[in-house]
């Protein structure tokens, strides 16, 4: 049995049987059997079903938020915002169903046209840090394009995905269209990646596991979308609004206890403003409220497990300029930390996936870009400056899939999200995600 824990209390909140390879096969078979009828549902009707699902998510948003907070340990205010986003995602793709279409192309001797065809059965493998949100990011475009789905949530945090699967049925989406299988990645996940009847894998997780997904998918030339690790830079120039940049930096680095592939965990600061900014940053970090995730004032909860806490602690070295307070007693607590470092230090090179941020000085625009790009990752990042031309120059020069100027946001429902380099390929969200869950078919009709 898989024991599901509350990381804030270490209590068991659910016990689930672990799915086997045989159960994964049955889920794929169910999705394959459901595919012909689901792809035949007209786009307007498919959109209406997705709209109904979005409405059900809205109606159960508090239940979903409480599940997420209990299972992941994130603050209840964050979980409520994520439940709202899940509904928004399904609303968006309900409206996108009949707007993702082909084209006619002028050619000699006839008419040429393209069609957007569904892939078939897609396997969706989601992580433990944002289980509800990321499941919706993949389910929305998959279903909108007419695919059927096998969803494998992380073993540590499966509860909200299971509830979403129930809501899919309540919305009237036929049985077999969405199948939720909770089991180990090394068996169930591997089976989905290798299965000949699975046409595509949408994977979010570590870069290390992503490499394995690519290798295993090669056996069947399976389409793959990978959203992997990150080591995002938060670049602060001396001409920026330093108070505003410093006030927002802790949430950008320590949100979800730093367990976020978009975490701005490298804070690059122009040397002429470094001392002033560091004072402001330490002051802002000191105001971060760490505690019971059920408390509406809490801004940071625990890490996901004792094992992960031990891993995060191994990165703490160098000059720790700030270490926050955490509750005593049960729970996988770890304090938010700021460490002065160079870009060559391990804490600045590797994805910590915890509330530890490296603060690094730079001398000017050229060095800022060099340091920001001196990483194998390229997922997200921020640029703080009052110079609009500089903001555009630096944004174009940084190798990252998602950037913000004078902001630390990365994700919006209607805009593409994904990385460069070892942060993966393919895009989630927005209309761009639909391209990853469909094939282009070309048809030529001779008229001569």
C-alpha positions as CSV (number, residue, x, y, z in Angstrom):
1,X,0.0,0.0,0.0
2,X,1.1,3.6,-0.7
3,X,0.8,5.7,2.4
4,X,0.0,9.3,1.6
5,X,1.3,11.7,4.2
6,X,0.6,15.3,5.3
7,X,4.1,16.8,5.2
8,X,3.1,19.5,7.8
9,X,2.1,16.8,10.4
10,X,3.8,13.6,9.1
11,X,0.4,11.9,9.6
12,X,-1.0,9.4,7.1
13,X,-4.0,10.9,5.4
14,X,-4.7,8.1,2.9
15,X,-3.6,4.6,2.0
16,X,-3.8,3.6,-1.7
17,X,-3.0,0.4,-3.5
18,X,-0.1,0.7,-5.9
19,X,-1.1,0.1,-9.5
20,X,0.8,-2.6,-11.3
21,X,2.0,-2.8,-14.9
22,X,-1.0,-4.9,-15.7
23,X,-3.3,-2.1,-14.4
24,X,-1.4,0.4,-16.5
25,X,-2.1,-1.9,-19.5
26,X,-5.8,-2.0,-18.7
27,X,-5.9,1.8,-18.5
28,X,-4.2,2.1,-21.9
29,X,-6.7,-0.4,-23.3
30,X,-9.6,1.5,-21.9
31,X,-8.3,4.8,-23.4
32,X,-7.7,3.1,-26.7
33,X,-11.2,1.7,-26.8
34,X,-12.7,5.1,-25.9
35,X,-10.7,7.0,-28.5
36,X,-12.8,6.5,-31.7
37,X,-16.0,7.8,-30.1
38,X,-14.2,10.7,-28.3
39,X,-12.5,12.0,-31.4
40,X,-15.9,11.8,-33.2
41,X,-17.5,14.2,-30.6
42,X,-18.0,17.5,-32.4
43,X,-15.8,20.3,-31.3
44,X,-18.7,22.4,-29.9
45,X,-19.9,19.4,-27.9
46,X,-16.4,18.6,-26.7
47,X,-16.1,22.3,-25.6
48,X,-19.4,22.1,-23.7
49,X,-18.2,19.1,-21.8
50,X,-14.9,20.8,-20.9
51,X,-16.9,23.9,-19.8
52,X,-19.0,21.6,-17.5
53,X,-15.8,20.2,-16.0
54,X,-14.6,23.8,-15.4
55,X,-17.8,24.6,-13.6
56,X,-17.6,21.5,-11.4
57,X,-14.0,22.5,-10.5
58,X,-15.3,25.9,-9.5
59,X,-18.1,24.3,-7.4
60,X,-15.6,22.0,-5.6
61,X,-12.7,24.4,-5.4
62,X,-12.6,24.6,-1.6
63,X,-12.5,20.8,-1.4
64,X,-9.7,20.6,-4.0
65,X,-7.8,23.3,-2.2
66,X,-8.0,21.5,1.1
67,X,-6.9,18.3,-0.5
68,X,-3.9,20.0,-2.0
69,X,-2.9,21.7,1.2
70,X,-3.2,18.5,3.2
71,X,-1.3,16.4,0.7
72,X,1.4,18.9,-0.6
73,X,1.8,21.1,2.5
74,X,1.4,24.4,0.6
75,X,-0.4,27.3,2.1
76,X,-4.2,27.2,1.8
77,X,-4.2,30.6,0.0
78,X,-1.9,29.2,-2.7
79,X,-4.0,26.1,-3.0
80,X,-7.2,28.2,-3.5
81,X,-5.5,30.2,-6.2
82,X,-4.4,27.0,-7.9
83,X,-7.9,25.6,-7.8
84,X,-9.1,28.7,-9.5
85,X,-6.5,28.3,-12.1
86,X,-7.5,24.7,-12.8
87,X,-11.0,25.9,-13.6
88,X,-9.6,28.7,-15.8
89,X,-7.5,26.2,-17.7
90,X,-10.6,24.1,-18.5
91,X,-12.6,27.1,-19.5
92,X,-9.8,28.3,-21.8
93,X,-9.5,25.0,-23.6
94,X,-13.3,24.7,-23.8
95,X,-13.2,27.9,-25.8
96,X,-10.2,26.7,-27.8
97,X,-11.6,23.4,-29.1
98,X,-13.1,24.9,-32.3
99,X,-10.3,27.4,-32.9
100,X,-7.5,25.0,-33.5
101,X,-7.9,24.2,-37.1
102,X,-6.2,23.7,-40.4
103,X,-5.7,25.9,-43.4
104,X,-6.0,26.0,-47.2
105,X,-2.8,26.5,-49.1
106,X,-2.7,27.8,-52.7
107,X,-0.9,25.3,-55.0
108,X,-0.8,24.5,-58.7
109,X,-3.3,22.1,-60.2
110,X,-5.6,21.6,-57.3
111,X,-6.5,22.5,-53.7
112,X,-4.3,21.7,-50.7
113,X,-5.6,21.7,-47.1
114,X,-4.4,20.7,-43.6
115,X,-6.2,19.1,-40.7
116,X,-5.4,19.0,-37.1
117,X,-5.8,15.3,-36.0
118,X,-5.7,13.9,-32.4
119,X,-2.8,11.7,-31.6
120,X,-4.7,8.9,-29.9
121,X,-3.8,7.7,-26.3
122,X,-1.6,10.1,-24.5
123,X,0.2,9.4,-21.2
124,X,0.5,12.3,-18.8
125,X,3.0,12.0,-16.0
126,X,2.8,14.8,-13.4
127,X,5.0,15.8,-10.5
128,X,4.4,16.1,-6.7
129,X,4.9,19.9,-6.3
130,X,1.9,21.2,-8.3
131,X,-0.2,18.0,-8.8
132,X,-3.5,19.7,-9.4
133,X,-2.4,22.6,-11.6
134,X,0.0,20.6,-13.8
135,X,-2.6,17.8,-14.3
136,X,-5.0,20.4,-15.7
137,X,-2.3,22.0,-17.9
138,X,-2.0,18.6,-19.7
139,X,-5.6,17.4,-19.5
140,X,-7.0,20.6,-21.0
141,X,-5.2,20.5,-24.4
142,X,-5.2,16.7,-24.6
143,X,-9.0,16.5,-24.3
144,X,-9.6,19.6,-26.4
145,X,-7.7,18.0,-29.3
146,X,-9.7,14.8,-29.1
147,X,-7.2,12.5,-27.4
148,X,-7.9,10.0,-24.6
149,X,-5.7,10.0,-21.5
150,X,-3.9,7.9,-19.0
151,X,-2.9,10.2,-16.1
152,X,-0.2,9.1,-13.7
153,X,0.2,11.5,-10.7
154,X,3.2,11.3,-8.4
155,X,2.9,8.7,-5.7
156,X,3.5,11.3,-3.0
157,X,0.6,13.6,-4.0
158,X,-2.1,11.8,-5.9
159,X,-5.2,12.9,-4.1
160,X,-6.3,16.0,-6.2
161,X,-5.6,14.1,-9.4
162,X,-7.9,11.3,-8.3
163,X,-10.6,13.8,-7.4
164,X,-10.2,15.5,-10.8
165,X,-10.7,12.1,-12.4
166,X,-14.0,11.8,-10.6
167,X,-15.1,15.3,-11.7
168,X,-14.3,14.3,-15.3
169,X,-17.0,11.6,-15.1
170,X,-19.4,13.8,-13.3
171,X,-19.1,16.3,-16.1
172,X,-20.3,13.7,-18.6
173,X,-17.1,12.9,-20.3
174,X,-17.4,9.2,-21.2
175,X,-15.7,6.5,-19.2
176,X,-12.3,5.5,-20.6
177,X,-11.5,9.0,-21.9
178,X,-9.5,9.9,-18.7
179,X,-8.0,7.1,-16.7
180,X,-6.0,7.8,-13.4
181,X,-3.4,5.3,-12.4
182,X,-1.4,5.7,-9.2
183,X,1.8,3.7,-9.1
184,X,5.6,4.0,-9.1
185,X,7.3,5.8,-11.9
186,X,9.8,3.0,-12.3
187,X,7.0,0.5,-13.2
188,X,3.8,2.3,-14.2
189,X,5.4,5.4,-15.6
190,X,8.0,3.3,-17.5
191,X,5.2,1.1,-18.9
192,X,3.4,4.2,-20.3
193,X,6.5,5.5,-21.9
194,X,7.3,2.2,-23.6
195,X,3.7,1.1,-24.5
196,X,3.2,0.8,-28.2
197,X,-0.4,2.1,-27.9
198,X,0.6,5.3,-26.2
199,X,1.2,7.9,-28.9
200,X,2.6,10.7,-26.7
201,X,4.0,11.4,-23.3
202,X,3.6,14.7,-21.5
203,X,6.1,14.7,-18.7
204,X,6.9,17.2,-15.9
205,X,9.7,16.3,-13.5
206,X,13.4,16.4,-13.1
207,X,15.9,16.7,-15.9
208,X,17.4,13.4,-14.9
209,X,14.1,11.5,-15.2
210,X,13.3,13.4,-18.4
211,X,16.4,12.0,-20.1
212,X,15.2,8.5,-19.2
213,X,11.8,9.3,-20.7
214,X,13.4,10.4,-23.9
215,X,15.5,7.3,-24.1
216,X,12.6,4.9,-23.4
217,X,10.2,6.8,-25.8
218,X,12.7,6.3,-28.7
219,X,11.7,2.6,-28.9
220,X,8.3,3.5,-30.4
221,X,9.3,6.9,-31.8
222,X,6.8,8.4,-29.3
223,X,6.1,12.1,-29.3
224,X,7.3,13.7,-26.0
225,X,6.8,17.0,-24.2
226,X,9.2,17.6,-21.4
227,X,9.0,20.3,-18.7
228,X,12.0,19.8,-16.6
229,X,14.3,21.5,-14.0
230,X,15.3,25.1,-13.7
231,X,17.8,27.4,-12.1
232,X,16.2,30.7,-12.9
233,X,18.0,34.0,-12.5
234,X,16.4,37.1,-10.9
235,X,18.5,39.9,-12.4
236,X,18.5,43.2,-10.5
237,X,20.1,46.2,-12.1
238,X,21.2,49.2,-10.0
239,X,18.6,51.5,-11.7
240,X,15.7,49.2,-10.7
241,X,13.1,49.9,-8.0
242,X,15.2,48.1,-5.4
243,X,12.5,48.2,-2.7
244,X,10.0,46.6,-5.0
245,X,12.4,44.0,-6.4
246,X,13.6,43.0,-2.9
247,X,10.0,42.8,-1.6
248,X,9.0,40.3,-4.3
249,X,12.2,38.3,-4.3
250,X,11.4,36.0,-1.3
251,X,8.2,34.8,-2.7
252,X,9.9,34.2,-6.1
253,X,12.6,32.0,-4.4
254,X,10.7,30.5,-1.5
255,X,7.1,30.0,-2.9
256,X,5.9,26.5,-2.4
257,X,9.0,26.1,-0.1
258,X,11.2,26.6,-3.1
259,X,9.8,23.3,-4.6
260,X,9.2,25.0,-7.9
261,X,11.0,24.6,-11.2
262,X,10.5,28.4,-11.8
263,X,12.0,29.4,-8.5
264,X,14.2,32.5,-8.9
265,X,16.9,30.8,-6.8
266,X,19.8,32.8,-8.3
267,X,19.5,36.4,-7.4
268,X,22.0,38.4,-9.5
269,X,22.5,41.9,-8.3
270,X,24.6,44.7,-9.9
271,X,27.5,45.4,-7.6
272,X,26.9,49.1,-7.2
273,X,23.6,48.3,-5.7
274,X,24.5,45.0,-4.0
275,X,24.9,46.1,-0.4
276,X,21.7,48.2,-0.4
277,X,19.7,45.4,-2.1
278,X,21.0,42.7,0.2
279,X,19.9,44.7,3.3
280,X,16.4,45.1,1.7
281,X,16.3,41.5,0.7
282,X,17.2,40.2,4.2
283,X,14.6,42.5,5.7
284,X,11.9,41.2,3.3
285,X,12.9,37.6,3.8
286,X,12.6,38.1,7.6
287,X,8.9,39.0,7.2
288,X,8.1,35.7,5.4
289,X,5.5,33.8,7.5
290,X,6.4,30.1,7.8
291,X,3.9,27.8,9.5
292,X,0.7,25.8,9.5
293,X,-0.4,25.6,5.9
294,X,-4.1,25.7,7.0
295,X,-3.5,29.2,8.4
296,X,-4.6,31.8,5.9
297,X,-1.7,34.1,6.9
298,X,1.0,31.4,6.2
299,X,3.2,32.1,3.2
300,X,5.5,29.0,3.2
301,X,4.9,25.5,4.4
302,X,7.1,22.4,4.8
303,X,9.1,20.4,2.4
304,X,7.5,17.3,0.9
305,X,9.4,14.6,2.8
306,X,12.2,13.9,5.3
307,X,14.3,12.5,2.5
308,X,13.9,15.7,0.4
309,X,14.7,17.8,3.5
310,X,18.0,16.0,3.9
311,X,18.8,16.6,0.2
312,X,18.1,20.3,0.5
313,X,20.2,20.7,3.6
314,X,23.2,19.3,1.7
315,X,23.3,22.5,-0.4
316,X,23.8,24.9,2.5
317,X,27.3,26.2,2.5
318,X,29.2,29.5,2.1
319,X,28.1,32.7,3.8
320,X,24.5,32.3,5.0
321,X,23.3,35.8,5.4
322,X,19.7,34.9,6.4
323,X,18.0,31.9,7.9
324,X,14.4,32.0,8.9
325,X,12.4,30.4,11.7
326,X,10.3,27.3,11.4
327,X,7.8,25.6,13.7
328,X,9.0,23.1,16.3
329,X,7.6,19.5,16.3
330,X,6.3,17.3,13.6
331,X,6.5,18.3,9.9
332,X,9.3,18.4,7.3
333,X,10.3,21.9,8.0
334,X,13.2,23.7,6.5
335,X,14.0,27.5,7.0
336,X,14.2,29.9,4.1
337,X,17.8,30.8,3.5
338,X,19.9,33.3,1.6
339,X,23.5,32.4,0.8
340,X,26.1,34.7,-0.7
341,X,27.8,32.7,-3.4
342,X,29.5,32.7,-6.8
343,X,27.9,31.3,-9.9
344,X,30.4,28.4,-9.7
345,X,29.2,27.1,-6.3
346,X,27.0,24.0,-6.2
347,X,24.2,25.9,-4.6
348,X,24.1,28.1,-7.7
349,X,24.7,25.3,-10.3
350,X,22.2,22.7,-9.2
351,X,18.5,22.7,-8.7
352,X,18.1,22.7,-5.0
353,X,14.3,22.5,-5.1
354,X,14.0,24.0,-1.6
355,X,14.0,27.4,0.0
356,X,17.7,28.2,-0.5
357,X,18.6,31.1,-2.8
358,X,22.1,32.2,-3.9
359,X,22.8,35.9,-4.0
360,X,25.5,36.8,-6.6
361,X,27.0,40.1,-7.7
362,X,27.7,41.2,-11.2
363,X,29.5,44.2,-12.7
364,X,27.4,45.2,-15.7
365,X,24.9,44.2,-18.4
366,X,27.3,41.9,-20.3
367,X,28.2,40.0,-17.1
368,X,24.6,39.8,-16.0
369,X,23.7,38.0,-19.3
370,X,26.7,35.8,-19.1
371,X,25.9,34.7,-15.5
372,X,22.2,34.2,-16.3
373,X,23.1,31.9,-19.2
374,X,25.9,30.1,-17.4
375,X,23.6,27.2,-16.4
376,X,22.4,24.0,-18.2
377,X,18.8,25.2,-17.5
378,X,16.6,27.8,-19.2
379,X,13.1,27.8,-17.9
380,X,12.2,31.1,-16.3
381,X,13.6,34.3,-14.9
382,X,13.2,38.0,-14.2
383,X,14.8,41.3,-15.1
384,X,14.5,44.4,-12.9
385,X,15.4,47.7,-14.5
386,X,13.8,51.1,-15.3
387,X,15.5,51.2,-18.7
388,X,13.1,49.8,-21.3
389,X,15.7,49.3,-24.0
390,X,18.0,47.4,-21.6
391,X,15.0,45.2,-20.5
392,X,14.5,44.2,-24.1
393,X,18.2,43.7,-24.9
394,X,18.7,41.5,-21.8
395,X,15.5,39.6,-22.3
396,X,16.4,38.7,-25.9
397,X,19.9,37.7,-24.8
398,X,18.9,35.4,-21.9
399,X,18.3,31.8,-23.0
400,X,15.1,31.1,-21.2
401,X,11.6,30.1,-22.2
402,X,9.7,32.4,-19.9
403,X,10.9,35.9,-18.7
404,X,9.3,38.7,-16.8
405,X,10.4,42.4,-16.6
406,X,9.8,44.0,-13.2
407,X,7.8,41.0,-12.2
408,X,8.4,37.5,-10.9
409,X,5.4,35.8,-12.6
410,X,5.9,32.9,-14.9
411,X,2.5,31.3,-15.6
412,X,-0.6,32.6,-17.3
413,X,-3.4,30.4,-18.7
414,X,-3.4,32.0,-22.2
415,X,0.4,32.2,-22.7
416,X,3.0,29.5,-23.5
417,X,5.1,28.0,-20.8
418,X,8.2,25.9,-21.3
419,X,12.0,25.9,-21.3
420,X,15.2,26.0,-23.3
421,X,18.2,23.8,-23.0
422,X,17.9,21.1,-20.3
423,X,14.7,22.6,-19.0
424,X,13.0,20.6,-21.7
425,X,11.0,21.3,-24.9
426,X,7.4,21.7,-26.0
427,X,5.0,24.2,-24.5
428,X,2.2,24.0,-21.9
429,X,-0.7,26.4,-21.7
430,X,-2.0,28.8,-24.3
431,X,-2.9,27.9,-27.8
432,X,0.7,26.6,-28.3
433,X,0.0,23.6,-26.1
434,X,-2.6,22.3,-28.7
435,X,0.2,21.9,-31.2
436,X,1.8,19.3,-28.9
437,X,-1.3,17.2,-28.7
438,X,-2.2,17.0,-32.4
439,X,-0.7,16.0,-35.7
440,X,-0.9,18.0,-39.0
441,X,-2.3,16.0,-41.8
442,X,-2.0,17.4,-45.4
443,X,-4.4,16.7,-48.1
444,X,-4.1,17.6,-51.8
445,X,-7.0,17.4,-54.2
446,X,-6.3,17.6,-57.9
447,X,-8.8,19.7,-59.8
448,X,-7.2,19.8,-63.3
